[in-house]
């Protein structure tokens, strides 16, 4: 044993990191499926889709966690009218997520940082990584059928961190708009998923035409079919085209998921199809006794 190297003792920070990793591993066992909602750029409707997908899955009797990892510009609290909510600490493990309804629990940086909107926080990569790990490991999510993750646009630290934590059966849903020019950004997202070994569940084309209030016909505003073409080319599932609907904007502004307010609308029907594909291709949760 004479040549056995003596390791220096672990620092306090390393011990805390190890503990956090153990808690993370334990939390991950309670999540059945993870969907990362990604987009190459902002403004394509990623957060809107994350919220409506989560609400529609919850309405289909699935237990859903919606995690907003957009540290610099969280929009989920606004979209669900949960601004001002504060996540409190439970006695056992940690933070209690904010409940939107019986089946939908939500966590966002806004629930843990006071005056976050006014604070110019400089977040470096490792800090973001710790915060995101805490959002999974130290939040009382309970057993989830789905964890839906709303990542900031692009391929930065946040989506990278969460992918490295390898939530169970993670898959990406990539949101794009129909213009062919948007494909450059989608290709970047696809390359990002491939390099991390994150399977792409499918592509959604949002703002794909609009239904006229007067004549009821679908009109195309931009070149259409970009997302669909790319999905075909890459062998991914094309999940559907969501049309522009003015009511989607007003529902978002009022903090109401559109799919719950206008279930018969063409856009909500596309969400229904997407939810059916997601449920059909996901792993059902074993009921624990
Ligand atoms: P992102 O998360 O990609 O930045 P958001 O979800 O914040 O995008 O959406 C950007 C804006 O577009 C919001 O005002 C939202 O209400 C609106 N929007 C998104 N999808 C649609 C749609 N299908 N029809 C009409 N407005 C939409």
Boltz pocket constraint, residues with backbone or C-beta under 6 A from the ligand:
constraints:
  - pocket:
      binder: B
      contacts: [[A, 39], [A, 41], [A, 42], [A, 43], [A, 44], [A, 45], [A, 46], [A, 47], [A, 48], [A, 49], [A, 75], [A, 206], [A, 207], [A, 208], [A, 242], [A, 243], [A, 244], [A, 245], [A, 246], [A, 248], [A, 249], [A, 250], [A, 252], [A, 267]]
      max_distance: 6.0
